[in-house]
């Protein structure tokens, strides 16, 4: 019987479109496991095609957690995700099953596997609106400079263009009087963490991304986006400003062609995939496997059963 320190937690990570879903389902079935999603967009109901959400058949093949849990206009934070992920993992372990943390959202993965201590500061809409106006009037770089004055450590880890994260760091500072970087100590969870990172050469990965975008269009992505807008979900929502949706704003406004929107989605997804490995490199217990190996499942099982 596993003790808290030896209870395994298997993380399957990799860039978008690399093949995490298929491998994780096969491993869950082979090892008696259940999947905990680490995807910041698959939490939203009604956003299925653009997030490459597991299909009903895939969810029937292996239990999935933290998919379809909030509406697109509901607040959803990193702290809440971490809380729900730990609860799901604990429940899976309590039932004698193997938890598989699967996804490509680096912050979500790191928060769980590294045990981030996240400040529990509720959103302050008025303060956020004020900071958003400041960013619009003076520019994102000026807002980032304000953060650098009060919390240089946090500013060093946030790109100036990531206005949402800059605002959150400033919000925590204004509410608590302490830099967010001082409140983010790490206490890793009491699991034996094993991380499997799926890799592909850039050219192969970009080809997979482009093919998947083409399939999304065939499956009705444009209608999905149009339907969300028709239901009143605005482009300013975090859900709607995410990859797979924001690229169609100009098209639906008549300011771009569909072909331009599709090309923008492919370009943006390539750029996102290039950034993701910076997060994966820091995760504990890591090993890499080529996602295009014809013996991928067998190789993954052999690595798992070898214990390292």
N, C-alpha and C positions, 0 to 999 in steps of 0.2 A: 504494500500500500504506500502511495506517495506521501511524503511529508511536505509541508509548505515549501521548503527550499528545493525539493526535488520534483515537485509537480511540474510537468512540462507545459510550456506555452509555445506554440509554433506560430511564427509570423511568416506570411508569404507576401513579399513586397516586390515592387518593380514598376517601371514606367507604364503609363497608360497604353493599353492595347497590346501589352507584351504576352498576355495569356494567363494572368493570375487566376481568373475565375475558373477556367477549365481544370487547371492543375489543383486548385484548392478543393474543388468538389471531388475530384478523383482521390485526393489524399484523405479527405474527410470520410469518404466511404471506405477506404482501405484501413484507416486507423481508428474508426469509431469516433469521429470528431464532428464538431459543429463550428460554423463560420461566424465570426464577428466582423462585420464590415468596418473598414477604416477608410471610408470614402466620404468626403465632406459634402458631396452633392447627392449621393444616393439616399440620404436621410429624408429627402423631400418627396412627399406624395405627389403624384401626377407628373413627375419629371423622370420619365422612364427611358426614352430613346436617347436623349442627349447625354444622359449620365451612364449609358451602357449598363443599366441596372440588370442584375440577374433576372432571367425570365422565370415565369411560373414553373416551367419544367425544371430549370436549374435549382430553384428553391425547393422543389419537391425532392430532388435528388439528394440534397443535403440541407439540414436546417441552417437558416441564415438569421442573424440578429442585427439590429440597428439599420434596417432598411425600411423605408416608408414609415417614419415615426413622427414627422411634423409636416405641417402645410408650408408652402413656400413663403408665406408672409409671417410665420412664427419665428421668434427669436431662437437661435440655436448657437450656443457658444462652445468653445473648446473645453471649458470646465464641465459643461453639461455632458458633452460627448465622453470625456474621460470617466465621469461618474457612471454613466450608463454602460460604458465598455467594461469597467471593472465589475459592475453588477452582473453583466451577461457572462463574463469569464468565470466569475465565482459560481454562478448557477450551473454552468456547464460542468465545471470541476466537481461540484457537489453531487451531480448525477452520474459521476464516474466516466464522463466523456472527455475527449481532448479538445481544448479550445484552439481554434485557428484564427489568428488576427490577420485579415487579408485586406490589402488596399494599397493605394499609392499616395494618399494625402500625408505628406511628411510630418506635419505638425501633429496630426492625430496619432500616428504611429509612435513618434517620439514621446508625446505626452503620456502614453500608456506604458511603453516599454522602458522609458527612463524614469517614470514616476515624477513628472513635473508637479510641483506644488503651485497651483494656479490661483491667483488672487480671486476671491469670490466677491467681485464688485459688480452689482447689478448695473445694466445699462442706464445711462442718464441721457434721455432723449434731447433735453434742452442743451446740455453741454456738447453732445455730439453734433447737433445742428449748428451750434456756434463754431465748432472746429471745422465742420464741413464748409461753412461759409468762408472761413479764413483760408482754407485750401483753395477754394474757387477764386477768391479775390487776389491772394498773394502767390498762389502756386503751391504745388505739393512739396517742392524743395524748401520753401520757407517754413512750412509746417514741420517738416522733418528737422529743420534747424532748431526750431523751438524744442523739440524732443531732445535733441543733442545737448541742449543747454541744461536740462534738468535730469536727463538719464542717458548719458553718452553710451553706456553699455548696451542699453536696449536699442538706441539709434544705430549702433554699429551692426546690429543683427537684422535690421529692417531696411529694405530698399526704399528710397524716397518716394517711388511711385506707388508703394503699397499704402495708400492713404488710410484704408480701413484699420490696418494694424498700427499705424502711427497714431491714429485717433484713439484707439483702445489703450495704448500705452500712456498717452497724455491723460486720458480719462481716469485711469487707475491712479496716476500721480496726483491729479487734482482732488480726487475723492479721498485718498488715504494719506496724502502728504509724503508718501514714500515712493521711490522709483520702482517700477514694475520688475526691473532686473534684480532688485534686492529681495523680492518676494517670490522668486521662482527657483527656490532650492529644489533639489531632486532627491527622491527617496524611492528607488526602484522597487517594484512589487516583488513579493516573495514567491517567484516562480523561476524555474529553470528555463530561461528564454533561449530559443533557437530560431534564428532568422534566416530564411532562404530568399535570396535576391535573384530574381530572374533577369537575365540580360540578353540583349541583342545588339549587333552592330547597328550604327545609326541608320544606314541605308535601308536595312531590313525593317527596322522599327518604323521608320517614316512610311515605308510601303504599307505596313500593316495599319498604321494610323489612317492613311489615305483611303485604303480599302474599307476600313470600318466607317469612316465618314460617309463614303458613298452608300454603304448599306444603311446607315442611319437615315439618309435622305430618302432612299427607297422605302424604308419602313414608316415614313411619315413624320420626320423630325420637324419640318416646317409647320405642319398642321399642329403638332404638339406645342410648339412655341406660340403660334397664333392663338391657340386655345387658352393658353395660360394668360396671355395679354388680354384676351376677351373676358376672362374671369376677373380682371382687375388687378393682376399682379404686375406691379410697376417695375421698370428697368432699374430703379434705384435699390431694389431689394438685393441682399447678398445672393439669394438663390438665382435671381434672374440676371445678375451681372457675372455669373459664373461661366466657365468655358462650356461651349455647346449651345448657349442661349444668347449671350450678348452679341455674338457675331451676326445675328439676324435682325437686330434693331434697325439698322439702316435700310435693310431690304424691306421690312414691313412698313417703314416710313416712306418708301418709294425713292430712297436716296442712293440705292445700290441695286445691282442686279443679283439674281439668285446665284449666278456663277461666281460673282465677286464675294458673296457671303460664304459660299462653300470653300473657296480658296482661302479666305480669311480664317475660317475654322481650322482648316488643315495647317495653315501657317502657325496659328496660335497654339495648336496642339503639339506641333513639333517643338516650339519654344518651351512649352510646359514640360515636355518629356526631357528636354535638355537640363532643366533645373532640378528635376526630381532626385537624381542620384546624390546631390549634395546632402539630402536628408538620409538616404539609405546608408551612406558610408558610416554614419555615426551610431547606427543601431547595434545593440549587443548581440553576441552569439551568431555572427554573420557568416554565411557561405554563399557562393555564387554558382549558378548553373545556367548554361545557355538555353534559352527558351525554345530554340528551334531544334534541339536535339531529338532525334527519333526515339530515343530511350529516356525521355525526360522523366516520366513517372517512375520508371524503374530506378533511375539515378537518384531521384528525390527520396524514394523509399529506402534505398541503400544508405544514403547519407543519414537519414533519420534513424534507422535501426543501428547504425554504427555509433550513434551517440555523439556525433560532433562533426 
